Amino acid sequence: MSPATATLAHLAGPISTENGPGLFLRIVVIGSIVGVGLLAWILLRAGRNN
Protein backbone atom coordinates (compact mmCIF):
# COMPACT_ATOMS: atom_id res chain seq x y z
CA MET A 1 0.00 0.00 0.00
CA SER A 2 1.40 3.39 -0.99
CA PRO A 3 1.77 6.14 1.62
CA ALA A 4 -0.96 8.22 -0.05
CA THR A 5 -3.41 5.30 0.06
CA ALA A 6 -2.57 4.64 3.69
CA THR A 7 -3.13 8.29 4.54
CA LEU A 8 -6.50 8.35 2.79
CA ALA A 9 -7.55 5.14 4.55
CA HIS A 10 -6.51 6.64 7.89
CA LEU A 11 -8.48 9.84 7.22
CA ALA A 12 -11.56 7.91 6.05
CA GLY A 13 -11.51 5.67 9.12
CA PRO A 14 -13.59 7.92 11.44
CA ILE A 15 -16.17 8.41 8.68
CA SER A 16 -16.82 4.68 8.40
CA THR A 17 -17.25 4.15 12.16
CA GLU A 18 -20.36 6.35 12.35
CA ASN A 19 -23.82 4.85 12.24
CA GLY A 20 -25.39 5.64 8.88
CA PRO A 21 -23.95 7.73 6.07
CA GLY A 22 -23.51 10.88 8.17
CA LEU A 23 -20.57 13.08 7.28
CA PHE A 24 -19.64 11.28 4.06
CA LEU A 25 -23.12 11.75 2.58
CA ARG A 26 -23.12 15.41 3.62
CA ILE A 27 -19.79 15.96 1.86
CA VAL A 28 -21.02 14.22 -1.30
CA VAL A 29 -24.27 16.23 -1.39
CA ILE A 30 -22.56 19.57 -0.79
CA GLY A 31 -19.89 18.75 -3.38
CA SER A 32 -22.48 17.84 -5.98
CA ILE A 33 -24.48 21.02 -5.32
CA VAL A 34 -21.32 23.12 -5.74
CA GLY A 35 -20.46 21.19 -8.90
CA VAL A 36 -23.90 21.75 -10.42
CA GLY A 37 -23.67 25.45 -9.59
CA LEU A 38 -20.27 25.75 -11.25
CA LEU A 39 -21.47 23.82 -14.31
CA ALA A 40 -24.53 26.06 -14.66
CA TRP A 41 -22.36 29.18 -14.30
CA ILE A 42 -19.93 27.96 -16.98
CA LEU A 43 -22.75 27.05 -19.37
CA LEU A 44 -24.51 30.37 -18.85
CA ARG A 45 -21.30 32.30 -19.51
CA ALA A 46 -20.60 30.26 -22.63
CA GLY A 47 -24.09 30.93 -23.97
CA ARG A 48 -23.85 34.67 -23.28
CA ASN A 49 -20.73 35.07 -25.42
CA ASN A 50 -22.49 33.88 -28.62
mmJSON file of the N, C-alpha and C atoms, coordinates in Angstrom:
{"data_MODEL":{"atom_site":{
"group_PDB":["ATOM","ATOM","ATOM","ATOM","ATOM","ATOM","ATOM","ATOM","ATOM","ATOM","ATOM","ATOM","ATOM","ATOM","ATOM","ATOM","ATOM","ATOM","ATOM","ATOM","ATOM","ATOM","ATOM","ATOM","ATOM","ATOM","ATOM","ATOM","ATOM","ATOM","ATOM","ATOM","ATOM","ATOM","ATOM","ATOM","ATOM","ATOM","ATOM","ATOM","ATOM","ATOM","ATOM","ATOM","ATOM","ATOM","ATOM","ATOM","ATOM","ATOM","ATOM","ATOM","ATOM","ATOM","ATOM","ATOM","ATOM","ATOM","ATOM","ATOM","ATOM","ATOM","ATOM","ATOM","ATOM","ATOM","ATOM","ATOM","ATOM","ATOM","ATOM","ATOM","ATOM","ATOM","ATOM","ATOM","ATOM","ATOM","ATOM","ATOM","ATOM","ATOM","ATOM","ATOM","ATOM","ATOM","ATOM","ATOM","ATOM","ATOM","ATOM","ATOM","ATOM","ATOM","ATOM","ATOM","ATOM","ATOM","ATOM","ATOM","ATOM","ATOM","ATOM","ATOM","ATOM","ATOM","ATOM","ATOM","ATOM","ATOM","ATOM","ATOM","ATOM","ATOM","ATOM","ATOM","ATOM","ATOM","ATOM","ATOM","ATOM","ATOM","ATOM","ATOM","ATOM","ATOM","ATOM","ATOM","ATOM","ATOM","ATOM","ATOM","ATOM","ATOM","ATOM","ATOM","ATOM","ATOM","ATOM","ATOM","ATOM","ATOM","ATOM","ATOM","ATOM","ATOM","ATOM","ATOM","ATOM","ATOM"],
"id":[1,2,3,4,5,6,7,8,9,10,11,12,13,14,15,16,17,18,19,20,21,22,23,24,25,26,27,28,29,30,31,32,33,34,35,36,37,38,39,40,41,42,43,44,45,46,47,48,49,50,51,52,53,54,55,56,57,58,59,60,61,62,63,64,65,66,67,68,69,70,71,72,73,74,75,76,77,78,79,80,81,82,83,84,85,86,87,88,89,90,91,92,93,94,95,96,97,98,99,100,101,102,103,104,105,106,107,108,109,110,111,112,113,114,115,116,117,118,119,120,121,122,123,124,125,126,127,128,129,130,131,132,133,134,135,136,137,138,139,140,141,142,143,144,145,146,147,148,149,150],
"type_symbol":["N","C","C","N","C","C","N","C","C","N","C","C","N","C","C","N","C","C","N","C","C","N","C","C","N","C","C","N","C","C","N","C","C","N","C","C","N","C","C","N","C","C","N","C","C","N","C","C","N","C","C","N","C","C","N","C","C","N","C","C","N","C","C","N","C","C","N","C","C","N","C","C","N","C","C","N","C","C","N","C","C","N","C","C","N","C","C","N","C","C","N","C","C","N","C","C","N","C","C","N","C","C","N","C","C","N","C","C","N","C","C","N","C","C","N","C","C","N","C","C","N","C","C","N","C","C","N","C","C","N","C","C","N","C","C","N","C","C","N","C","C","N","C","C","N","C","C","N","C","C"],
"label_atom_id":["N","CA","C","N","CA","C","N","CA","C","N","CA","C","N","CA","C","N","CA","C","N","CA","C","N","CA","C","N","CA","C","N","CA","C","N","CA","C","N","CA","C","N","CA","C","N","CA","C","N","CA","C","N","CA","C","N","CA","C","N","CA","C","N","CA","C","N","CA","C","N","CA","C","N","CA","C","N","CA","C","N","CA","C","N","CA","C","N","CA","C","N","CA","C","N","CA","C","N","CA","C","N","CA","C","N","CA","C","N","CA","C","N","CA","C","N","CA","C","N","CA","C","N","CA","C","N","CA","C","N","CA","C","N","CA","C","N","CA","C","N","CA","C","N","CA","C","N","CA","C","N","CA","C","N","CA","C","N","CA","C","N","CA","C","N","CA","C","N","CA","C","N","CA","C"],
"label_alt_id":[null,null,null,null,null,null,null,null,null,null,null,null,null,null,null,null,null,null,null,null,null,null,null,null,null,null,null,null,null,null,null,null,null,null,null,null,null,null,null,null,null,null,null,null,null,null,null,null,null,null,null,null,null,null,null,null,null,null,null,null,null,null,null,null,null,null,null,null,null,null,null,null,null,null,null,null,null,null,null,null,null,null,null,null,null,null,null,null,null,null,null,null,null,null,null,null,null,null,null,null,null,null,null,null,null,null,null,null,null,null,null,null,null,null,null,null,null,null,null,null,null,null,null,null,null,null,null,null,null,null,null,null,null,null,null,null,null,null,null,null,null,null,null,null,null,null,null,null,null,null],
"label_comp_id":["MET","MET","MET","SER","SER","SER","PRO","PRO","PRO","ALA","ALA","ALA","THR","THR","THR","ALA","ALA","ALA","THR","THR","THR","LEU","LEU","LEU","ALA","ALA","ALA","HIS","HIS","HIS","LEU","LEU","LEU","ALA","ALA","ALA","GLY","GLY","GLY","PRO","PRO","PRO","ILE","ILE","ILE","SER","SER","SER","THR","THR","THR","GLU","GLU","GLU","ASN","ASN","ASN","GLY","GLY","GLY","PRO","PRO","PRO","GLY","GLY","GLY","LEU","LEU","LEU","PHE","PHE","PHE","LEU","LEU","LEU","ARG","ARG","ARG","ILE","ILE","ILE","VAL","VAL","VAL","VAL","VAL","VAL","ILE","ILE","ILE","GLY","GLY","GLY","SER","SER","SER","ILE","ILE","ILE","VAL","VAL","VAL","GLY","GLY","GLY","VAL","VAL","VAL","GLY","GLY","GLY","LEU","LEU","LEU","LEU","LEU","LEU","ALA","ALA","ALA","TRP","TRP","TRP","ILE","ILE","ILE","LEU","LEU","LEU","LEU","LEU","LEU","ARG","ARG","ARG","ALA","ALA","ALA","GLY","GLY","GLY","ARG","ARG","ARG","ASN","ASN","ASN","ASN","ASN","ASN"],
"label_asym_id":["A","A","A","A","A","A","A","A","A","A","A","A","A","A","A","A","A","A","A","A","A","A","A","A","A","A","A","A","A","A","A","A","A","A","A","A","A","A","A","A","A","A","A","A","A","A","A","A","A","A","A","A","A","A","A","A","A","A","A","A","A","A","A","A","A","A","A","A","A","A","A","A","A","A","A","A","A","A","A","A","A","A","A","A","A","A","A","A","A","A","A","A","A","A","A","A","A","A","A","A","A","A","A","A","A","A","A","A","A","A","A","A","A","A","A","A","A","A","A","A","A","A","A","A","A","A","A","A","A","A","A","A","A","A","A","A","A","A","A","A","A","A","A","A","A","A","A","A","A","A"],
"label_entity_id":["1","1","1","1","1","1","1","1","1","1","1","1","1","1","1","1","1","1","1","1","1","1","1","1","1","1","1","1","1","1","1","1","1","1","1","1","1","1","1","1","1","1","1","1","1","1","1","1","1","1","1","1","1","1","1","1","1","1","1","1","1","1","1","1","1","1","1","1","1","1","1","1","1","1","1","1","1","1","1","1","1","1","1","1","1","1","1","1","1","1","1","1","1","1","1","1","1","1","1","1","1","1","1","1","1","1","1","1","1","1","1","1","1","1","1","1","1","1","1","1","1","1","1","1","1","1","1","1","1","1","1","1","1","1","1","1","1","1","1","1","1","1","1","1","1","1","1","1","1","1"],
"label_seq_id":[1,1,1,2,2,2,3,3,3,4,4,4,5,5,5,6,6,6,7,7,7,8,8,8,9,9,9,10,10,10,11,11,11,12,12,12,13,13,13,14,14,14,15,15,15,16,16,16,17,17,17,18,18,18,19,19,19,20,20,20,21,21,21,22,22,22,23,23,23,24,24,24,25,25,25,26,26,26,27,27,27,28,28,28,29,29,29,30,30,30,31,31,31,32,32,32,33,33,33,34,34,34,35,35,35,36,36,36,37,37,37,38,38,38,39,39,39,40,40,40,41,41,41,42,42,42,43,43,43,44,44,44,45,45,45,46,46,46,47,47,47,48,48,48,49,49,49,50,50,50],
"pdbx_PDB_ins_code":[null,null,null,null,null,null,null,null,null,null,null,null,null,null,null,null,null,null,null,null,null,null,null,null,null,null,null,null,null,null,null,null,null,null,null,null,null,null,null,null,null,null,null,null,null,null,null,null,null,null,null,null,null,null,null,null,null,null,null,null,null,null,null,null,null,null,null,null,null,null,null,null,null,null,null,null,null,null,null,null,null,null,null,null,null,null,null,null,null,null,null,null,null,null,null,null,null,null,null,null,null,null,null,null,null,null,null,null,null,null,null,null,null,null,null,null,null,null,null,null,null,null,null,null,null,null,null,null,null,null,null,null,null,null,null,null,null,null,null,null,null,null,null,null,null,null,null,null,null,null],
"Cartn_x":[0.861,0.0,0.901,0.595,1.402,1.108,2.007,1.769,0.518,0.237,-0.956,-2.224,-2.24,-3.414,-3.591,-2.497,-2.568,-3.095,-2.654,-3.126,-4.612,-5.076,-6.504,-7.323,-6.834,-7.548,-7.605,-6.525,-6.506,-7.491,-7.562,-8.481,-9.935,-10.194,-11.563,-12.032,-11.145,-11.507,-12.62,-12.518,-13.59,-14.932,-14.911,-16.173,-16.909,-16.171,-16.819,-17.261,-16.842,-17.25,-18.579,-19.081,-20.363,-21.505,-22.621,-23.82,-24.505,-24.745,-25.388,-24.378,-24.853,-23.948,-23.301,-24.041,-23.509,-22.68,-21.455,-20.568,-20.243,-20.004,-19.643,-20.755,-22.003,-23.125,-23.261,-23.052,-23.117,-22.066,-20.852,-19.787,-20.124,-20.663,-21.021,-22.132,-23.146,-24.269,-23.811,-23.034,-22.556,-21.637,-20.774,-19.89,-20.647,-21.709,-22.481,-23.263,-23.763,-24.478,-23.521,-22.317,-21.322,-20.948,-20.796,-20.459,-21.533,-22.792,-23.901,-23.945,-23.708,-23.675,-22.569,-21.374,-20.271,-20.549,-21.131,-21.465,-22.491,-23.516,-24.53,-23.904,-23.014,-22.364,-21.529,-20.76,-19.929,-20.798,-21.878,-22.745,-23.447,-23.857,-24.511,-23.537,-22.297,-21.295,-20.974,-20.909,-20.598,-21.739,-22.954,-24.089,-24.201,-23.749,-23.845,-22.87,-21.75,-20.729,-21.101,-22.11,-22.488,-23.242],
"Cartn_y":[-1.18,0.0,1.235,2.176,3.391,4.308,5.224,6.144,6.996,7.398,8.217,7.418,6.153,5.305,5.06,4.849,4.638,5.882,7.044,8.295,8.481,8.218,8.346,7.356,6.13,5.138,5.567,6.162,6.642,7.797,8.711,9.842,9.414,8.385,7.915,7.005,6.577,5.667,6.184,7.412,7.92,8.058,8.279,8.409,7.079,5.978,4.678,4.109,4.683,4.154,4.737,5.765,6.349,5.425,5.565,4.846,5.614,4.973,5.64,6.401,7.051,7.733,8.981,9.751,10.885,11.868,12.06,13.083,12.839,11.588,11.277,11.696,11.379,11.752,13.269,13.948,15.407,16.01,15.464,15.964,15.72,14.54,14.223,15.139,15.375,16.232,17.675,18.195,19.575,19.71,18.723,18.747,18.714,17.907,17.838,19.125,19.746,21.021,22.102,22.153,23.124,22.831,21.557,21.185,21.577,21.368,21.747,23.263,23.986,25.451,25.943,25.358,25.752,25.392,24.229,23.824,24.769,25.137,26.065,27.424,27.892,29.182,29.155,28.08,27.961,27.919,27.142,27.047,28.363,29.074,30.367,31.387,31.38,32.299,31.957,30.672,30.258,30.657,30.561,30.932,32.43,33.214,34.668,35.229,34.545,35.065,34.884,34.107,33.882,35.036],
"Cartn_z":[0.0,0.0,0.0,-0.899,-0.986,0.205,0.502,1.618,1.432,0.191,-0.054,0.228,-0.188,0.062,1.552,2.246,3.694,4.4,3.937,4.537,4.303,3.088,2.792,3.612,3.748,4.55,6.008,6.509,7.89,8.087,7.109,7.216,7.067,6.263,6.052,7.177,8.038,9.125,10.024,10.571,11.44,10.718,9.417,8.681,8.679,8.518,8.403,9.741,10.866,12.157,12.626,11.966,12.349,11.947,12.635,12.241,11.131,10.007,8.879,8.046,6.994,6.071,6.666,7.424,8.173,7.379,7.824,7.28,5.818,5.439,4.056,3.1,3.439,2.581,2.5,3.61,3.619,2.688,2.724,1.86,0.393,0.087,-1.299,-1.796,-0.984,-1.39,-1.59,-0.664,-0.79,-2.007,-2.222,-3.38,-4.69,-4.741,-5.981,-6.216,-5.168,-5.324,-5.837,-5.276,-5.739,-7.185,-7.525,-8.896,-9.89,-9.539,-10.422,-10.583,-9.499,-9.587,-10.501,-10.375,-11.249,-12.701,-12.948,-14.308,-14.924,-14.156,-14.659,-14.965,-14.084,-14.298,-15.573,-15.777,-16.982,-18.231,-18.202,-19.369,-19.674,-18.64,-18.852,-19.429,-18.963,-19.51,-20.952,-21.275,-22.63,-23.587,-23.128,-23.972,-24.168,-23.197,-23.279,-24.295,-24.506,-25.424,-26.892,-27.199,-28.617,-29.186],
"occupancy":[1.0,1.0,1.0,1.0,1.0,1.0,1.0,1.0,1.0,1.0,1.0,1.0,1.0,1.0,1.0,1.0,1.0,1.0,1.0,1.0,1.0,1.0,1.0,1.0,1.0,1.0,1.0,1.0,1.0,1.0,1.0,1.0,1.0,1.0,1.0,1.0,1.0,1.0,1.0,1.0,1.0,1.0,1.0,1.0,1.0,1.0,1.0,1.0,1.0,1.0,1.0,1.0,1.0,1.0,1.0,1.0,1.0,1.0,1.0,1.0,1.0,1.0,1.0,1.0,1.0,1.0,1.0,1.0,1.0,1.0,1.0,1.0,1.0,1.0,1.0,1.0,1.0,1.0,1.0,1.0,1.0,1.0,1.0,1.0,1.0,1.0,1.0,1.0,1.0,1.0,1.0,1.0,1.0,1.0,1.0,1.0,1.0,1.0,1.0,1.0,1.0,1.0,1.0,1.0,1.0,1.0,1.0,1.0,1.0,1.0,1.0,1.0,1.0,1.0,1.0,1.0,1.0,1.0,1.0,1.0,1.0,1.0,1.0,1.0,1.0,1.0,1.0,1.0,1.0,1.0,1.0,1.0,1.0,1.0,1.0,1.0,1.0,1.0,1.0,1.0,1.0,1.0,1.0,1.0,1.0,1.0,1.0,1.0,1.0,1.0],
"B_iso_or_equiv":[0.0,0.0,0.0,0.0,0.0,0.0,0.0,0.0,0.0,0.0,0.0,0.0,0.0,0.0,0.0,0.0,0.0,0.0,0.0,0.0,0.0,0.0,0.0,0.0,0.0,0.0,0.0,0.0,0.0,0.0,0.0,0.0,0.0,0.0,0.0,0.0,0.0,0.0,0.0,0.0,0.0,0.0,0.0,0.0,0.0,0.0,0.0,0.0,0.0,0.0,0.0,0.0,0.0,0.0,0.0,0.0,0.0,0.0,0.0,0.0,0.0,0.0,0.0,0.0,0.0,0.0,0.0,0.0,0.0,0.0,0.0,0.0,0.0,0.0,0.0,0.0,0.0,0.0,0.0,0.0,0.0,0.0,0.0,0.0,0.0,0.0,0.0,0.0,0.0,0.0,0.0,0.0,0.0,0.0,0.0,0.0,0.0,0.0,0.0,0.0,0.0,0.0,0.0,0.0,0.0,0.0,0.0,0.0,0.0,0.0,0.0,0.0,0.0,0.0,0.0,0.0,0.0,0.0,0.0,0.0,0.0,0.0,0.0,0.0,0.0,0.0,0.0,0.0,0.0,0.0,0.0,0.0,0.0,0.0,0.0,0.0,0.0,0.0,0.0,0.0,0.0,0.0,0.0,0.0,0.0,0.0,0.0,0.0,0.0,0.0],
"pdbx_formal_charge":[null,null,null,null,null,null,null,null,null,null,null,null,null,null,null,null,null,null,null,null,null,null,null,null,null,null,null,null,null,null,null,null,null,null,null,null,null,null,null,null,null,null,null,null,null,null,null,null,null,null,null,null,null,null,null,null,null,null,null,null,null,null,null,null,null,null,null,null,null,null,null,null,null,null,null,null,null,null,null,null,null,null,null,null,null,null,null,null,null,null,null,null,null,null,null,null,null,null,null,null,null,null,null,null,null,null,null,null,null,null,null,null,null,null,null,null,null,null,null,null,null,null,null,null,null,null,null,null,null,null,null,null,null,null,null,null,null,null,null,null,null,null,null,null,null,null,null,null,null,null],
"auth_seq_id":[1,1,1,2,2,2,3,3,3,4,4,4,5,5,5,6,6,6,7,7,7,8,8,8,9,9,9,10,10,10,11,11,11,12,12,12,13,13,13,14,14,14,15,15,15,16,16,16,17,17,17,18,18,18,19,19,19,20,20,20,21,21,21,22,22,22,23,23,23,24,24,24,25,25,25,26,26,26,27,27,27,28,28,28,29,29,29,30,30,30,31,31,31,32,32,32,33,33,33,34,34,34,35,35,35,36,36,36,37,37,37,38,38,38,39,39,39,40,40,40,41,41,41,42,42,42,43,43,43,44,44,44,45,45,45,46,46,46,47,47,47,48,48,48,49,49,49,50,50,50],
"auth_comp_id":["MET","MET","MET","SER","SER","SER","PRO","PRO","PRO","ALA","ALA","ALA","THR","THR","THR","ALA","ALA","ALA","THR","THR","THR","LEU","LEU","LEU","ALA","ALA","ALA","HIS","HIS","HIS","LEU","LEU","LEU","ALA","ALA","ALA","GLY","GLY","GLY","PRO","PRO","PRO","ILE","ILE","ILE","SER","SER","SER","THR","THR","THR","GLU","GLU","GLU","ASN","ASN","ASN","GLY","GLY","GLY","PRO","PRO","PRO","GLY","GLY","GLY","LEU","LEU","LEU","PHE","PHE","PHE","LEU","LEU","LEU","ARG","ARG","ARG","ILE","ILE","ILE","VAL","VAL","VAL","VAL","VAL","VAL","ILE","ILE","ILE","GLY","GLY","GLY","SER","SER","SER","ILE","ILE","ILE","VAL","VAL","VAL","GLY","GLY","GLY","VAL","VAL","VAL","GLY","GLY","GLY","LEU","LEU","LEU","LEU","LEU","LEU","ALA","ALA","ALA","TRP","TRP","TRP","ILE","ILE","ILE","LEU","LEU","LEU","LEU","LEU","LEU","ARG","ARG","ARG","ALA","ALA","ALA","GLY","GLY","GLY","ARG","ARG","ARG","ASN","ASN","ASN","ASN","ASN","ASN"],
"auth_asym_id":["A","A","A","A","A","A","A","A","A","A","A","A","A","A","A","A","A","A","A","A","A","A","A","A","A","A","A","A","A","A","A","A","A","A","A","A","A","A","A","A","A","A","A","A","A","A","A","A","A","A","A","A","A","A","A","A","A","A","A","A","A","A","A","A","A","A","A","A","A","A","A","A","A","A","A","A","A","A","A","A","A","A","A","A","A","A","A","A","A","A","A","A","A","A","A","A","A","A","A","A","A","A","A","A","A","A","A","A","A","A","A","A","A","A","A","A","A","A","A","A","A","A","A","A","A","A","A","A","A","A","A","A","A","A","A","A","A","A","A","A","A","A","A","A","A","A","A","A","A","A"],
"auth_atom_id":["N","CA","C","N","CA","C","N","CA","C","N","CA","C","N","CA","C","N","CA","C","N","CA","C","N","CA","C","N","CA","C","N","CA","C","N","CA","C","N","CA","C","N","CA","C","N","CA","C","N","CA","C","N","CA","C","N","CA","C","N","CA","C","N","CA","C","N","CA","C","N","CA","C","N","CA","C","N","CA","C","N","CA","C","N","CA","C","N","CA","C","N","CA","C","N","CA","C","N","CA","C","N","CA","C","N","CA","C","N","CA","C","N","CA","C","N","CA","C","N","CA","C","N","CA","C","N","CA","C","N","CA","C","N","CA","C","N","CA","C","N","CA","C","N","CA","C","N","CA","C","N","CA","C","N","CA","C","N","CA","C","N","CA","C","N","CA","C","N","CA","C","N","CA","C"],
"pdbx_PDB_model_num":[1,1,1,1,1,1,1,1,1,1,1,1,1,1,1,1,1,1,1,1,1,1,1,1,1,1,1,1,1,1,1,1,1,1,1,1,1,1,1,1,1,1,1,1,1,1,1,1,1,1,1,1,1,1,1,1,1,1,1,1,1,1,1,1,1,1,1,1,1,1,1,1,1,1,1,1,1,1,1,1,1,1,1,1,1,1,1,1,1,1,1,1,1,1,1,1,1,1,1,1,1,1,1,1,1,1,1,1,1,1,1,1,1,1,1,1,1,1,1,1,1,1,1,1,1,1,1,1,1,1,1,1,1,1,1,1,1,1,1,1,1,1,1,1,1,1,1,1,1,1]
}}}
